[in-house]
Amino acid sequence: MECRNKDYSEKNKGENSPAWKGGKTSEARRRKATIEYKIFRKKVFERDNYQCQECGKRARTLEVHHIKSQSKYPELIYDINNGITLCHECHKLTDNYGYKARWKNKEESNE
């Protein structure tokens, strides 16, 4: 079984993967790899004392939440005043987290 799984994963890497998109890396993923984003994230964490600003948790699951969404306000992506430290659980409850933001944008464009 282990050999079969290894063989399958080797055969489905890169261009052979069903999820292959021509070698594209999402813009968001590229942005998060920049030094500017890493500095932004560190400054927000330091300002908020590495603590969730909603529930007060000091967890390994801390994330920086953009108060104003990155897609609508790209000029504020690295503005520490537009960032807040949240644990993963509190981050998922925000209005512009992941799929909620995409769904909201889709609804607005249909109006």
Secondary structure, DSSP 8 states (H G I E B T S, - for coil): -HHHHHHHHHHTSGGGSTT--TT---HHHHHHTSHHHHHHHHHHHHHTTTS-TTT----TTEEEEESS-TTT-GGGTT-GGGEEEEEHHHHHTSTTSHHHHHHHHHHHHH-
